[in-house]
Amino acid sequence: MYFGLSEDQIFFQENVSKFLEDQANLDVIRSITEGEADDVQKEIQSGLVNLGLSSLLIPEEFGGLGLDMLFATAVSQSLGGGVCPISFTGSYVMAPIAINFGGNQEQKEKYLKSMAENKIRFGVGFSEYIGARDNANIEIKDNKINGRAMFVLDAMDSSHLIFADKNGIIGVVSSEAEGVDIIGLTAVDKTRSYSEIKLSNVDVDVLEMTLSSLEAIEKSIDAGRIILAADSLGASQTLINKAVEYSKERKQFGRVIGSFQAVKHMCAEMTAELEPCYSLVWHAAHCFDNSPEEARLMACFAKSHVSEVSKMVGKKATEVHGGMGFTDLMGVHYWFKRIGVNRQTLGSPELIREEAAIIQNF
C-alpha cells in the first residue's frame, strides 16, 4: 500500500516550488530580509494568493477550495524549501481552522468568505492558551479584550487579529480598532513577521462556542504545528540538497570534499534521519481530517520530532559548507534560522512532549 502525496497534491506542491524558484530566488530573499524590496514581497504574496493559498482550507460553501490538511502540508513543504518570505501558518491555516470550527454560521459567512476573496488577512495570537509569559496575559470578558500577546503570527499588514485566552475562548478584533497597538518584533528569521500586541478595552467578536468546547483552539494549534513541521521538513531537504551540491564542487587537497568519508557520513546521516519524517508529517496531516482520536497526539509527535531532526540537519549542513556556511554569500543561514524559529513557535519540543504525555495519561 502506498502512503504519500497524491498526484494532485504533488502537482500543487510543484507549482508553488516553481513559482518561488522564478520569483523568490536567493537575491530576492536577501533584499526582502534587508527591507529593500517591499513591492517585490507584495508581488510574491499576490502570486501565491492567485495560486490559491488564501482559500486552501476554506470550505467550498464559503468560496474556498475546500482542500484538506495534507494539501496544506504539501504546500508548506514547498514554502519552507524555498524559504518563502510570505507568512502561511497563521493567516492561511490557523485562522480559517479556528473560525470554521469555532464560529457560528454568521461569523463563518463574514470572515471565511472575505478570506477566500483575499479581502482580509489575520494575525494569530494564541500564546496565552499554549503558555503565556509573565505580564503577557489576554482577558476576554463582556465583549472586550485586554492584555498583551507575544509572538503573534502574521500581524504585520493584517486587517484582523484573532486571539485566545487561557480558557480557549477565541475572539476577533480589527487591526485598526482603537486600543490596538501592534509592535513588530525583531526575530532571527526575517522571512516572516512576529509581533507583540497590546490591547486596551478593545471591542471583540467572540466566536460562538461553549466554555467546555476546546475543539476550535486545539484544532487550530494542531494545524499550525503540522504546518510548521512541514515547513521545517522542506527547509531541511533544501539544506541537504545544498550540502550535497557544495560537497561535489568544493575542493580541498586536490579532491572534492564529497569524496571524504567524514563528509559522506554527515550527508548520509542527515538523509537517513530526515526521510522517516515525511511519513510522520503526512500521517499527522491525514489524521487531522480522518482520525480525530489520533490527531492531537500525531500533531505533537510530528512537531516535536521534526524540530529535533531539522535542528540537526541545519547544524550539519552548515558544517559541510565549512566557513562559507556562516557567510551571507551562500544564504544557508536563511534556512537555518527559519528552522530554529519553527522549533520554538507554538511550543518547544520539550513542551509538546509534555502535552503528548498528558494525552496518553503518562
ABEGO torsion letter per residue (X at the ends): XBBBBBAAAAAAAAAAAAAAAAABBAAAAAAAAAGABAAAAAAAAAAAAAAGAAAAABBAAAGBAGBBAAAAAAAAAAAAAAGBABBAAAAAAAAAAAAAAABBAAAAAAAAAAAAAGABBBBBBAAAAAGBBBGBBBBBBGGBBBEBBBGBBGABGBABBBBBBAAGBBBBBBAABBGBBBBBBBBABAABBBBBBBBBGBBBBBBBBBAABAAAAAAAAAAAAAAAAAAAAAAAAAAAAAAAAAAAABBBGGBBAAABAAAAAAAAAAAAAAAAAAAAAAAAAAAAAABAAAAAAAAAAAAAAAAAAAAAAAAAAAAAAEAAAABAAAGAAAAAAAAAAAAABGEBAAAAAAAAAAAAGX
